[in-house]
Amino acid sequence: MTMLLWLLLWLTPFGATAKCYIDPNNTFPRQGKTLRLLKRSWMTHQLVTEVAAILLEEALNYDVELVEASTAPIEDLQRVAAGEYDANFELWPQGKSREIHRYVDLGAAHMAGGHEVFAHSGIFTMKYTVEKWPQAAFYQHLRTPTDFYGPSSLMGEALADPKDLCPTAEWNCSNFTWTPPACRSGTAACSGQVLHGPVSYTQGQIEQQIANNDLGLQVVYLTPQSLATHVWNAYAERRDLLFQADQPSEGFFGLSDEHFVPVAFPPEGSGCNKSENAYPTGGLSCELGATALLKVVSPSLWESPDARRFATVFSLTRDTRRRHLDPVLFQTPLPARWSNWINFSKRIYMVESFPPVSGCFPAVYAFLGLAIVFFVVSKVFSYGMHRRRDLHAKKKETQLSSDLEQLRTKMHSRACKTHVDLTSKLVGCSKQEYVAVKWALLKGKMNFMSFFRAEEDFCTPLGQALAPPDASSALRQFYHSKMEVLVYMFTSGFAKTLISAWTYTCVAGAVGAFLAEVRTFAAKNSRVDPWVQAQAPYLDFLSSMETVSTIVQGIDFLPVFLITYMIGQDVSRWHEWLQKMLQVQGRLHDLVLIVNSSYRRVNDPRCGHEQRKAMFRWYRYFNAIHYLAYLNLVPSIGSSAETALQDLQTVGLLTHTEAERLRYSSAKVRDTLTSWLGRLWHEELEAERVQRDETDVFMRKFCDLRSILAGLNDMPCKAPPQIVRMMMLIITNTLLLLALLGYPAKMYKDTNACIQFWPLMACYLYFICYRGMLHVMFTLDKGPFYAKGECVNVDALLISTERFAYHVFRNSFEKQCELRPAPTSPLGGGIALMSPK
């Protein structure tokens, strides 16, 4: 009784709408089902129903509706079977055997077991009465109750009969007081009274026991409040009293059931009649023994696995009710107190609707959006710059009239078609000295093609002619300061690698956020019924991702080995490029020295001017050959022999006749022009203008020049084996793809955070290491004329060689020689040699 009184006080702050912290980490989805729980007016029923409602709603995520009963308890089984209520978690089975058989055994309702609490309803008396008269605890002494309890004339209350059972023929009450048939007929005297709660409480059972055992007692029906008041007053006044009560119960106004003693009737098996029904006219005369409180549920609840299991295992014992209903313990996590009753079998799906917008999915979308932005902007911007520069070059070309200006525009246009390097252009606009070599290549600027070579100017005495201009930049550019190194890093094509690394990192971030969401749902499903195996798909997916990480660790050495090998090959090849270029320049310088030493009468008044003109032809051929050596190699020079011949004719390095002759051999224009050097030497030798003893050394240097020119022209064909390159690209890109999945799986392993800095940084650096080395390899493979790579300015070599020839040839010119007519060379020199005056 003390326990039930405490439960009454506990119920105050936890009503039907109270929220208890059953499971603060509850992440299960809603069941999408509403359960209607029957709630009776007595306190223990309300407590059990409230606890069940709290657990079903807050732990198992059902929608729960508590329904106050408006019918008699005898009708509960019928209502549950019909689906009006989904559960009655405290069903008193006494007097309901027929209903249980009809609506459970033969009907749709389901019995979900019982509580470990045995209940008894009947006639009770005060404990102190039994202590005075021990025989008062047995029914035999109630045939003359006045011996113990004295006469009573209390009348019943209309509110105690809301179902109007008293006026019926079975009850035939007077003033809401039931009188046994023997008393009504006058065969016995009814001088005692039993105070009873509402008529529907123990409906007809106590009345049958009184009538069938010939007890002289009336049954007075009172409201629960009036009954409690009479019992409490009688206890306070130490009066003896007979009343209807239940065990266990909350007692009466703080008086626990420990102060009351049940009146015993004949036990079952003693020859009494144990059959009973719900009316006073039944044949029950035996003791109604204590039975477990039952739980009955509807077909709808039985079909829901989680609710069915809860209803089956939910059980409160007399000793554990107080411990389980402690309001402080409701603040503890679910597994510590209620886990035995809770079993969630509904899978928690990561995607309930499409597109998913909860958890880490917003982070996934954000990362993918950034990846698309980085990718698309870089592509569209590069294409737009390319197109805009082409249109600008074409528009400007139509506005120029000078041949040299048109040539400069054409060379600029050729360079723009090949190189689109925004960073170098931007740096060059403000700090051109940082990117002088790249700037010259990007702009197609070649001072070698910026002026016209005139014979008259070349033949003038020393100091009177205009020397070739400076080159557009040095041959190579070296960086020493931190700023120069930073500029070099951004102007060497690494900007694209950095943008690609951000794209890769954003995709890796999306993968990591998705894996974090998968881990979250794996953890959520870990609390689902293990038989459902709801966690298995998520764990299998995470396991496969960890396998990918293991694969990455197993093959990451092979790309490093191949990239190292290929970079070594490309570095050696780049150095060979530079070596060939310098060797071409060296052989030309050698020939310039040999030719210059062979003309020894450049100041002779009779033939000096003729020799100067011959030296100008050598001068033109040497520079033209040097220029054509880079045909198909340098973007600003282009790949068309026809265009190159026209350009050389524009700057005076070839005459119109010479250009026309060379057009017939456009496939081998450089080799054809080189062969002219040998023919020209022998023509000059026959004309006795050069020295015969220098022919051998000239021819050796001449052949060396042809060989080196061929080697330079064949350098693009000396690329490393393509099968090795193909294998390296496949393995490296496969590694990066696997790392895109494996690195986030490895580094997001111990956390469910959607965005993490260090895994993103690791993926960023990982991509830069591999793609950066591939960029170095690809850049070196494109040779030294690729403006976004390790480039050299050919203009510096051309100008250097021309200046060398110009100064070597003209250094001995001392005075002006008069001109005289001379025959035209068979090679088509096209310039009449004039004899001196």
CORSUL-V336435 format. One record per residue. PHI is phi in degrees with one decimal (NA if undefined). NEAR is the number of other ideal C-beta (glycine too) atoms within 12 Angstrom. Layout:
BEGIN
PHI;NEAR
PHI;NEAR
END
This chain:
BEGIN
NA;30
-62.2;21
-62.1;32
-68.3;36
-64.0;26
-63.7;23
-60.5;35
-61.9;27
-69.3;19
-67.3;29
-66.3;28
-54.6;15
-79.2;14
-117.3;28
-84.3;18
-66.2;23
-98.7;14
-69.1;21
-108.0;18
-105.7;33
-88.7;23
-65.6;35
-145.4;30
-65.0;17
-102.5;17
-67.6;26
-119.8;25
-69.6;33
-75.0;27
-65.8;21
-74.9;27
72.3;15
-140.4;26
-104.5;25
-112.2;40
-101.9;31
-102.2;45
-76.3;41
-128.4;34
-90.3;35
-81.8;25
-79.0;35
-64.2;35
-64.1;38
-63.9;40
-64.4;32
-66.1;41
-61.8;43
-66.6;41
-63.3;37
-63.3;45
-61.4;46
-63.7;40
-63.2;40
-69.0;42
-65.9;42
-84.1;34
-96.1;30
-100.6;39
-102.6;43
64.2;30
-88.3;37
-89.0;21
-115.5;36
-125.9;23
-89.2;33
-116.4;25
-70.4;17
-68.5;31
-117.4;18
-121.5;24
-72.3;29
-57.4;40
-65.4;35
-94.3;27
-61.2;43
-62.4;42
-64.1;29
-66.2;31
-68.1;44
-62.8;33
-80.1;20
87.0;24
-68.6;25
-120.9;38
-94.5;45
-163.0;49
-125.0;50
-86.5;48
-146.9;42
-100.5;44
-84.2;46
-78.5;36
-61.1;38
79.2;38
-121.7;38
-63.5;26
-66.0;23
-65.0;35
-63.0;30
-65.3;16
-75.4;19
-101.0;31
-109.8;31
-64.2;17
-108.6;13
-109.7;23
-94.7;25
-71.9;39
-124.1;32
-88.1;32
-103.8;33
86.5;22
-139.5;30
-82.9;37
-85.1;21
-129.8;33
-96.2;22
-111.3;34
-141.7;32
-122.5;38
172.2;40
-90.9;43
-120.7;42
-134.0;42
-72.7;37
-65.5;25
-69.8;22
-65.3;31
-67.0;24
-65.9;16
-79.1;19
-128.7;21
-55.1;16
-69.6;21
-68.5;32
-84.2;27
-127.0;24
-68.0;34
-57.7;20
-82.3;29
-90.6;39
-68.9;25
-128.2;22
-64.2;35
-65.8;20
-62.3;20
-114.6;33
-108.3;34
74.6;18
-70.2;18
-146.9;28
-131.2;14
-74.4;29
-103.6;22
-76.9;34
-121.4;28
-64.9;22
-66.7;20
-81.4;33
-128.4;31
-67.8;22
-94.6;25
54.8;18
-85.3;31
-58.6;34
-71.0;17
-70.2;19
-65.4;12
-67.2;22
-93.1;34
52.0;25
-78.1;31
-130.9;19
56.0;23
55.7;33
-129.1;34
-91.3;42
-119.4;34
-59.0;38
-55.0;23
-63.8;21
-73.7;28
-68.7;20
-85.8;13
87.8;11
-78.6;12
-144.8;25
-103.5;22
-111.4;35
-100.4;25
-113.7;39
-133.0;39
-111.3;43
-79.0;44
-122.0;48
-73.8;40
-53.9;37
-56.7;42
-71.7;36
-72.4;41
47.2;40
-50.6;42
80.8;38
-76.9;44
-63.9;48
-61.7;46
-66.1;38
-62.0;41
-66.8;42
-68.3;37
-81.5;29
-109.5;33
55.3;22
-92.7;38
-88.3;34
-128.1;44
-98.7;41
-114.1;52
-101.9;40
-92.6;44
-126.5;34
-71.2;26
-56.1;32
-66.4;18
-66.0;28
-60.6;38
-63.0;28
-66.2;22
-64.3;34
-66.4;39
-65.5;24
-63.9;21
-63.5;31
-67.0;30
-66.8;18
-93.6;13
59.4;15
-89.2;23
-87.8;32
-153.6;42
-107.9;47
-154.4;52
-87.6;45
-151.8;43
-125.8;42
-133.8;32
-80.6;40
-154.6;43
-79.8;33
81.6;34
-129.1;39
50.1;25
95.1;21
-81.8;31
-74.9;25
-69.5;32
-69.7;21
-88.8;32
-122.7;35
-126.9;31
-74.1;33
-84.1;41
-84.7;30
-110.8;33
-56.5;23
-71.4;17
-62.8;19
99.6;11
-93.8;15
100.0;10
-81.7;24
-95.4;22
-101.6;27
-72.4;19
-148.5;36
-143.7;23
-97.9;34
-132.4;25
-62.4;38
-82.6;22
-70.6;28
-102.6;21
-66.9;35
-133.2;29
-84.2;28
-69.9;31
-85.9;39
-67.8;22
-68.6;24
-128.8;24
-68.9;26
-68.8;41
-102.3;37
-127.5;44
-122.1;42
-130.4;43
-84.1;39
-60.0;23
-64.2;26
-68.3;42
-63.3;29
-79.5;19
-93.6;31
-57.3;24
-68.6;36
-68.7;46
-63.6;31
-64.8;27
-60.6;43
-62.5;43
-76.0;26
-96.6;24
-67.3;40
-154.1;28
-117.4;35
-96.4;21
-62.5;27
-81.6;13
-103.2;19
-58.4;29
-64.9;23
-66.3;19
-78.2;34
-103.3;34
-62.8;21
-64.6;26
-70.1;16
-69.8;21
-70.0;30
-88.3;17
-85.7;20
-60.1;20
-57.0;30
-61.6;18
-73.5;19
-134.7;28
-117.9;32
-61.2;19
-67.7;19
-94.9;30
-105.8;35
-145.7;30
-93.4;38
-108.6;27
-84.7;28
-60.6;28
-101.3;34
-88.5;22
-70.8;32
-120.4;19
-86.5;18
-143.4;11
-117.0;9
-81.3;12
-70.5;20
-129.2;16
-107.2;22
63.8;29
-90.5;33
-63.5;27
-57.9;20
-66.4;31
-60.5;34
-64.1;24
-63.5;20
-63.7;36
-64.7;24
-62.7;19
-64.2;27
-61.4;29
-65.6;20
-62.7;19
-60.5;27
-71.7;23
-68.9;17
-61.3;19
-64.0;26
-69.7;19
-66.3;15
-66.7;21
-63.1;24
-64.5;16
-65.4;17
-65.1;25
-61.4;23
-64.9;17
-64.3;18
-70.4;30
-62.8;22
-64.8;17
-64.2;18
-66.2;27
-65.8;19
-65.1;14
-70.4;19
-62.1;23
-72.4;13
-94.4;13
-96.0;19
-116.3;10
-72.2;15
-62.6;20
-66.6;24
-65.9;19
-64.1;24
-62.4;35
-61.6;31
-67.2;31
-63.3;32
-65.8;42
-64.2;36
-64.6;30
-62.8;37
-64.5;42
-67.7;33
-68.5;25
-99.2;31
-114.3;36
-130.1;30
-125.1;35
-64.5;31
-63.3;36
-64.1;40
-63.7;29
-65.7;21
-66.1;28
-63.7;28
-69.0;15
-116.8;13
-124.9;22
-65.9;24
-67.4;20
-73.2;31
-133.4;36
-60.8;36
-67.4;39
-63.6;45
-61.1;36
-63.6;43
-70.0;48
-67.7;42
-84.7;36
65.3;38
-88.3;38
-132.4;41
-66.6;30
-60.3;43
-105.9;47
-101.6;32
-146.5;28
-99.9;24
-92.0;37
-108.8;19
-64.4;29
-59.9;20
-70.4;22
-65.4;37
-82.4;36
-67.8;22
-60.7;21
-57.0;22
92.5;14
-102.1;16
-90.9;26
-89.5;16
-73.2;24
-56.8;33
-74.2;20
-68.5;23
-69.4;29
-67.0;34
-166.5;32
-70.7;23
-63.3;27
-134.2;27
-120.8;32
-114.1;15
-117.1;23
-125.1;11
-78.2;13
-63.7;10
-66.1;15
-65.0;21
-64.2;17
-63.6;18
-62.2;30
-61.3;31
-61.6;26
-85.0;29
-104.3;39
-106.7;37
86.8;36
-71.9;30
-59.1;31
-66.3;33
-63.4;30
-64.6;25
-65.0;32
-62.5;28
-64.5;34
-65.2;30
-59.9;33
-61.1;39
-64.2;38
-65.0;34
-64.8;34
-62.9;44
-62.6;42
-64.1;36
-63.7;40
-63.3;42
-63.8;36
-65.4;37
-65.1;45
-62.1;37
-67.0;37
-63.1;39
-63.8;34
-60.7;29
-75.0;37
-64.5;31
-66.1;24
-64.0;27
-75.6;30
-65.8;24
-94.4;30
-76.7;31
-47.4;22
-57.2;14
-65.4;14
-75.6;20
56.7;17
-70.0;27
-82.5;28
-58.8;19
-60.0;21
-69.8;30
-67.0;20
-63.7;15
-64.0;23
-64.8;32
-64.9;21
-65.8;20
-68.2;34
-67.4;26
-63.3;19
-60.1;28
-61.0;31
-65.4;18
-62.5;23
-58.7;33
-66.3;19
-82.3;14
-117.5;24
-68.8;26
-73.8;15
-67.5;22
-59.6;33
-61.2;20
-63.2;20
-67.6;32
-64.1;35
-60.5;21
-63.0;22
-67.6;34
-64.5;28
-59.6;20
-64.3;24
-71.3;35
-64.8;23
-62.4;20
-67.6;28
-63.7;33
-63.1;20
-66.5;25
-53.5;38
-63.4;27
-63.8;20
-63.3;33
-62.5;38
-71.2;25
-68.7;26
-59.4;41
-62.4;37
-64.8;23
-67.1;35
-65.3;42
-62.6;28
-61.0;30
-64.8;44
-60.7;38
-65.1;25
-64.3;34
-63.7;39
-64.2;33
-72.6;22
-84.9;31
-94.1;40
-112.4;19
-129.3;25
-70.7;37
-106.5;25
-71.5;22
-59.9;20
-85.8;18
-126.4;28
-63.2;33
-67.8;38
-66.2;38
-70.7;36
-64.1;42
-64.5;38
-63.4;39
-66.0;39
-65.7;38
-64.8;44
-56.7;41
-57.0;42
-66.5;40
-65.5;42
-58.8;45
-68.7;40
-65.9;42
-62.5;45
-60.0;46
-67.3;45
-70.2;43
-62.3;40
-104.8;41
-64.2;37
72.0;28
-113.8;35
-92.2;42
-58.0;35
-68.1;44
-78.3;37
91.9;32
-122.3;21
-98.5;19
-65.4;29
-59.6;21
-66.8;29
-63.5;39
-64.1;35
-65.7;28
-64.5;39
-66.4;38
-67.3;31
-64.3;29
-94.5;34
85.6;35
-86.0;41
-135.2;39
-85.6;30
-60.5;19
-64.2;19
-63.0;33
-62.5;33
-64.3;18
-61.6;26
-71.3;37
-64.0;25
-71.9;16
-123.0;22
-62.8;25
-68.6;15
-131.9;20
-66.3;36
-67.0;37
-65.3;25
-64.3;30
-64.7;42
-63.9;37
-65.1;25
-60.5;35
-62.8;39
-65.5;26
-64.7;23
-63.9;37
-61.1;35
-71.0;23
-63.0;24
-67.5;34
-66.5;24
-67.7;15
-84.6;22
59.2;18
-98.2;33
-117.7;31
-87.9;21
-68.7;18
-71.5;12
-98.1;26
-65.0;21
-63.1;15
-65.8;22
-63.8;33
-67.1;21
-65.2;18
-67.5;31
-64.1;34
-69.6;21
-61.5;24
-61.8;39
-61.3;30
-64.1;20
-70.3;32
-60.9;37
-64.9;22
-63.8;23
-64.9;39
-67.1;28
-91.6;19
-58.5;32
-58.8;21
-83.9;14
-97.4;20
-67.3;25
-60.2;27
-55.1;14
-69.4;13
-67.2;13
-68.8;21
-62.2;24
-62.6;15
-63.8;21
-64.1;33
-65.0;25
-62.7;18
-68.3;27
-66.1;36
-67.4;22
-64.8;23
-61.8;36
-63.9;35
-66.1;25
-66.3;32
-65.3;39
-59.8;39
-97.2;34
-76.4;37
-63.8;41
-60.3;47
-63.8;35
-78.1;32
-90.3;31
-94.8;40
-67.3;24
-100.2;14
-152.5;21
-112.2;26
-65.9;25
-72.6;31
-126.6;27
-133.5;30
-74.3;16
-67.9;22
-60.6;36
-65.7;33
-64.1;20
-63.0;29
-65.4;41
-61.7;31
-68.3;21
-61.0;33
-66.4;35
-62.9;27
-61.7;25
-81.7;38
-70.1;35
-64.6;30
-68.6;32
-63.9;35
-63.4;34
-59.6;30
-64.0;35
-63.8;31
-66.5;30
-63.9;35
-65.3;31
-78.6;29
91.8;37
-83.3;40
-105.2;42
-90.4;34
-64.0;45
-89.6;39
-119.0;33
-83.6;35
-106.8;45
-127.0;38
-101.0;39
-62.4;49
-57.0;42
-65.1;34
-68.6;40
-62.6;44
-65.7;34
-62.2;31
-66.5;39
-64.3;43
-63.7;31
-59.9;29
-63.7;40
-60.4;33
-75.4;24
-65.7;29
-66.7;38
-89.9;33
-63.1;24
-97.1;22
-74.7;33
-110.4;19
-141.5;20
-75.1;22
-104.8;28
-78.3;19
-95.8;24
-145.8;19
-60.5;15
-144.6;22
-68.3;15
-81.1;18
-70.5;29
-58.9;17
-76.8;30
83.5;23
-60.0;31
74.4;23
-121.5;33
-73.8;18
-84.0;30
-101.0;22
-81.8;21
-68.2;26
-65.1;13
END
